[in-house]
Amino acid sequence: VLAHAPAARVTFAGDLNDRGPKPRECVELAMKHECVLGNHEEQHLKQQHRPELLLSPDHRATRATLGDRHYAYFKSLPTSIRLPEFNAAVVHAAPAFPATGASGRNPRTTSSGTLNLPPLPGEPINPGN
């Protein structure tokens, strides 16, 4: 995508590391664009000084590729990025709203963790969402 549209707005939705073959390269690509904090980055920040023997194999392998500037980048990441041109926002998961209702679940989220928001202006109402 970037090769064909270098001026395109690219926004990453977190979880840059722990699963792919090149975690450092993935983080460094995101550092050139926009990104929100994912739970994987958050876990790396929490476990940054934990002894290696106590880390999962994925975290141990990723830690070996990351440096101080990558952790500083994780610390700088916002939890959301507004996209006013689309009347939308990028978040890694459902934002933290106070839980309500008998189930203790937030009524604005679904079981998949996606936001269950009203339609945007001009968008048809789809009762299946």
ChimeraX commands (.cxc) that place a marker at each C-alpha (Angstrom):
marker #1 position 0.00,0.00,0.00 radius 0.5
marker #1 position 2.71,2.47,0.95 radius 0.5
marker #1 position 4.59,1.91,-2.29 radius 0.5
marker #1 position 1.50,2.81,-4.31 radius 0.5
marker #1 position 0.22,5.63,-2.10 radius 0.5
marker #1 position 3.15,7.11,-0.14 radius 0.5
marker #1 position 1.06,10.06,1.07 radius 0.5
marker #1 position -1.70,7.81,2.44 radius 0.5
marker #1 position -2.66,8.16,6.08 radius 0.5
marker #1 position -1.65,4.90,7.77 radius 0.5
marker #1 position -2.92,4.14,11.26 radius 0.5
marker #1 position -1.95,1.00,13.18 radius 0.5
marker #1 position -4.37,-0.41,15.76 radius 0.5
marker #1 position -1.76,-1.83,18.16 radius 0.5
marker #1 position -0.37,-5.31,18.79 radius 0.5
marker #1 position 2.72,-4.60,16.73 radius 0.5
marker #1 position 4.80,-7.36,18.26 radius 0.5
marker #1 position 4.93,-10.95,19.54 radius 0.5
marker #1 position 3.34,-12.73,16.57 radius 0.5
marker #1 position 5.12,-11.83,13.36 radius 0.5
marker #1 position 8.62,-12.74,12.20 radius 0.5
marker #1 position 10.02,-9.16,12.39 radius 0.5
marker #1 position 8.70,-7.36,15.50 radius 0.5
marker #1 position 11.36,-4.61,15.51 radius 0.5
marker #1 position 10.75,-3.81,11.85 radius 0.5
marker #1 position 6.99,-3.71,12.44 radius 0.5
marker #1 position 7.39,-1.29,15.36 radius 0.5
marker #1 position 9.75,0.89,13.33 radius 0.5
marker #1 position 7.27,1.04,10.46 radius 0.5
marker #1 position 4.54,2.13,12.87 radius 0.5
marker #1 position 6.89,4.77,14.29 radius 0.5
marker #1 position 6.76,6.47,10.86 radius 0.5
marker #1 position 2.96,6.68,10.95 radius 0.5
marker #1 position 0.22,6.68,13.60 radius 0.5
marker #1 position -0.54,3.95,16.11 radius 0.5
marker #1 position -2.65,3.33,19.18 radius 0.5
marker #1 position -1.46,1.35,22.19 radius 0.5
marker #1 position -2.33,-2.34,22.04 radius 0.5
marker #1 position -2.33,-4.82,24.88 radius 0.5
marker #1 position 0.90,-6.41,23.55 radius 0.5
marker #1 position 2.79,-3.12,23.79 radius 0.5
marker #1 position 1.25,-2.52,27.21 radius 0.5
marker #1 position 2.43,-5.96,28.37 radius 0.5
marker #1 position 5.96,-5.25,27.16 radius 0.5
marker #1 position 5.99,-2.02,29.13 radius 0.5
marker #1 position 4.77,-3.82,32.27 radius 0.5
marker #1 position 7.35,-6.59,31.86 radius 0.5
marker #1 position 10.23,-4.46,30.59 radius 0.5
marker #1 position 12.39,-5.16,33.67 radius 0.5
marker #1 position 11.11,-8.65,34.48 radius 0.5
marker #1 position 13.81,-11.37,34.46 radius 0.5
marker #1 position 13.98,-13.20,31.13 radius 0.5
marker #1 position 13.32,-16.57,32.74 radius 0.5
marker #1 position 9.86,-15.34,33.75 radius 0.5
marker #1 position 8.87,-14.19,30.26 radius 0.5
marker #1 position 6.87,-16.18,27.74 radius 0.5
marker #1 position 8.89,-17.36,24.71 radius 0.5
marker #1 position 7.15,-14.75,22.49 radius 0.5
marker #1 position 7.98,-11.90,24.87 radius 0.5
marker #1 position 11.56,-13.12,25.32 radius 0.5
marker #1 position 12.11,-13.26,21.53 radius 0.5
marker #1 position 10.55,-9.82,21.00 radius 0.5
marker #1 position 12.49,-8.24,23.87 radius 0.5
marker #1 position 15.74,-9.38,22.23 radius 0.5
marker #1 position 14.90,-7.24,19.17 radius 0.5
marker #1 position 13.68,-4.07,20.94 radius 0.5
marker #1 position 15.70,-1.20,22.35 radius 0.5
marker #1 position 15.03,1.73,24.67 radius 0.5
marker #1 position 13.67,3.89,21.85 radius 0.5
marker #1 position 11.01,1.26,21.07 radius 0.5
marker #1 position 9.87,1.19,24.70 radius 0.5
marker #1 position 9.82,4.99,24.74 radius 0.5
marker #1 position 7.62,4.85,21.64 radius 0.5
marker #1 position 5.23,2.41,23.36 radius 0.5
marker #1 position 4.99,4.81,26.31 radius 0.5
marker #1 position 4.07,7.66,23.95 radius 0.5
marker #1 position 1.20,5.85,22.21 radius 0.5
marker #1 position -2.33,7.17,22.67 radius 0.5
marker #1 position -5.27,4.86,23.38 radius 0.5
marker #1 position -7.28,6.40,20.54 radius 0.5
marker #1 position -6.77,8.45,17.39 radius 0.5
marker #1 position -9.65,10.52,16.04 radius 0.5
marker #1 position -10.43,10.45,12.33 radius 0.5
marker #1 position -12.79,13.42,12.04 radius 0.5
marker #1 position -12.89,13.15,8.24 radius 0.5
marker #1 position -14.69,9.82,8.75 radius 0.5
marker #1 position -16.51,10.73,11.98 radius 0.5
marker #1 position -14.63,7.82,13.56 radius 0.5
marker #1 position -11.78,6.87,15.86 radius 0.5
marker #1 position -9.19,4.12,15.93 radius 0.5
marker #1 position -8.94,2.16,19.17 radius 0.5
marker #1 position -7.29,-1.17,19.89 radius 0.5
marker #1 position -10.34,-2.55,21.69 radius 0.5
marker #1 position -13.46,-1.12,23.25 radius 0.5
marker #1 position -12.59,1.99,25.24 radius 0.5
marker #1 position -13.01,1.74,28.99 radius 0.5
marker #1 position -16.54,2.85,29.82 radius 0.5
marker #1 position -18.02,2.25,33.26 radius 0.5
marker #1 position -19.70,-1.16,33.42 radius 0.5
marker #1 position -23.44,-0.99,33.91 radius 0.5
marker #1 position -26.34,-3.36,34.06 radius 0.5
marker #1 position -26.92,-6.59,35.92 radius 0.5
marker #1 position -24.30,-8.47,33.91 radius 0.5
marker #1 position -21.62,-5.90,34.79 radius 0.5
marker #1 position -20.88,-5.60,31.06 radius 0.5
marker #1 position -20.80,-2.34,29.26 radius 0.5
marker #1 position -23.97,-2.11,27.15 radius 0.5
marker #1 position -22.05,-0.31,24.39 radius 0.5
marker #1 position -19.81,-3.29,23.61 radius 0.5
marker #1 position -20.52,-6.67,22.09 radius 0.5
marker #1 position -19.11,-10.02,23.14 radius 0.5
marker #1 position -16.37,-9.59,20.52 radius 0.5
marker #1 position -15.26,-6.35,22.17 radius 0.5
marker #1 position -16.23,-4.16,19.22 radius 0.5
marker #1 position -18.08,-0.94,19.76 radius 0.5
marker #1 position -21.82,-1.06,19.26 radius 0.5
marker #1 position -22.35,2.60,18.34 radius 0.5
marker #1 position -25.29,4.25,16.59 radius 0.5
marker #1 position -24.92,4.62,12.80 radius 0.5
marker #1 position -23.12,7.62,11.36 radius 0.5
marker #1 position -25.28,10.36,9.79 radius 0.5
marker #1 position -26.64,9.11,6.47 radius 0.5
marker #1 position -25.74,5.50,7.20 radius 0.5
marker #1 position -28.65,3.03,7.07 radius 0.5
marker #1 position -29.70,1.45,10.35 radius 0.5
marker #1 position -28.80,-2.24,10.37 radius 0.5
marker #1 position -30.54,-4.10,13.18 radius 0.5
marker #1 position -28.08,-7.01,12.73 radius 0.5
marker #1 position -25.18,-4.94,14.20 radius 0.5
marker link #1:1,2 radius 0.2
marker link #1:2,3 radius 0.2
marker link #1:3,4 radius 0.2
marker link #1:4,5 radius 0.2
marker link #1:5,6 radius 0.2
marker link #1:6,7 radius 0.2
marker link #1:7,8 radius 0.2
marker link #1:8,9 radius 0.2
marker link #1:9,10 radius 0.2
marker link #1:10,11 radius 0.2
marker link #1:11,12 radius 0.2
marker link #1:12,13 radius 0.2
marker link #1:13,14 radius 0.2
marker link #1:14,15 radius 0.2
marker link #1:15,16 radius 0.2
marker link #1:16,17 radius 0.2
marker link #1:17,18 radius 0.2
marker link #1:18,19 radius 0.2
marker link #1:19,20 radius 0.2
marker link #1:20,21 radius 0.2
marker link #1:21,22 radius 0.2
marker link #1:22,23 radius 0.2
marker link #1:23,24 radius 0.2
marker link #1:24,25 radius 0.2
marker link #1:25,26 radius 0.2
marker link #1:26,27 radius 0.2
marker link #1:27,28 radius 0.2
marker link #1:28,29 radius 0.2
marker link #1:29,30 radius 0.2
marker link #1:30,31 radius 0.2
marker link #1:31,32 radius 0.2
marker link #1:32,33 radius 0.2
marker link #1:33,34 radius 0.2
marker link #1:34,35 radius 0.2
marker link #1:35,36 radius 0.2
marker link #1:36,37 radius 0.2
marker link #1:37,38 radius 0.2
marker link #1:38,39 radius 0.2
marker link #1:39,40 radius 0.2
marker link #1:40,41 radius 0.2
marker link #1:41,42 radius 0.2
marker link #1:42,43 radius 0.2
marker link #1:43,44 radius 0.2
marker link #1:44,45 radius 0.2
marker link #1:45,46 radius 0.2
marker link #1:46,47 radius 0.2
marker link #1:47,48 radius 0.2
marker link #1:48,49 radius 0.2
marker link #1:49,50 radius 0.2
marker link #1:50,51 radius 0.2
marker link #1:51,52 radius 0.2
marker link #1:52,53 radius 0.2
marker link #1:53,54 radius 0.2
marker link #1:54,55 radius 0.2
marker link #1:55,56 radius 0.2
marker link #1:56,57 radius 0.2
marker link #1:57,58 radius 0.2
marker link #1:58,59 radius 0.2
marker link #1:59,60 radius 0.2
marker link #1:60,61 radius 0.2
marker link #1:61,62 radius 0.2
marker link #1:62,63 radius 0.2
marker link #1:63,64 radius 0.2
marker link #1:64,65 radius 0.2
marker link #1:65,66 radius 0.2
marker link #1:66,67 radius 0.2
marker link #1:67,68 radius 0.2
marker link #1:68,69 radius 0.2
marker link #1:69,70 radius 0.2
marker link #1:70,71 radius 0.2
marker link #1:71,72 radius 0.2
marker link #1:72,73 radius 0.2
marker link #1:73,74 radius 0.2
marker link #1:74,75 radius 0.2
marker link #1:75,76 radius 0.2
marker link #1:76,77 radius 0.2
marker link #1:77,78 radius 0.2
marker link #1:78,79 radius 0.2
marker link #1:79,80 radius 0.2
marker link #1:80,81 radius 0.2
marker link #1:81,82 radius 0.2
marker link #1:82,83 radius 0.2
marker link #1:83,84 radius 0.2
marker link #1:84,85 radius 0.2
marker link #1:85,86 radius 0.2
marker link #1:86,87 radius 0.2
marker link #1:87,88 radius 0.2
marker link #1:88,89 radius 0.2
marker link #1:89,90 radius 0.2
marker link #1:90,91 radius 0.2
marker link #1:91,92 radius 0.2
marker link #1:92,93 radius 0.2
marker link #1:93,94 radius 0.2
marker link #1:94,95 radius 0.2
marker link #1:95,96 radius 0.2
marker link #1:96,97 radius 0.2
marker link #1:97,98 radius 0.2
marker link #1:98,99 radius 0.2
marker link #1:99,100 radius 0.2
marker link #1:100,101 radius 0.2
marker link #1:101,102 radius 0.2
marker link #1:102,103 radius 0.2
marker link #1:103,104 radius 0.2
marker link #1:104,105 radius 0.2
marker link #1:105,106 radius 0.2
marker link #1:106,107 radius 0.2
marker link #1:107,108 radius 0.2
marker link #1:108,109 radius 0.2
marker link #1:109,110 radius 0.2
marker link #1:110,111 radius 0.2
marker link #1:111,112 radius 0.2
marker link #1:112,113 radius 0.2
marker link #1:113,114 radius 0.2
marker link #1:114,115 radius 0.2
marker link #1:115,116 radius 0.2
marker link #1:116,117 radius 0.2
marker link #1:117,118 radius 0.2
marker link #1:118,119 radius 0.2
marker link #1:119,120 radius 0.2
marker link #1:120,121 radius 0.2
marker link #1:121,122 radius 0.2
marker link #1:122,123 radius 0.2
marker link #1:123,124 radius 0.2
marker link #1:124,125 radius 0.2
marker link #1:125,126 radius 0.2
marker link #1:126,127 radius 0.2
marker link #1:127,128 radius 0.2
marker link #1:128,129 radius 0.2
view
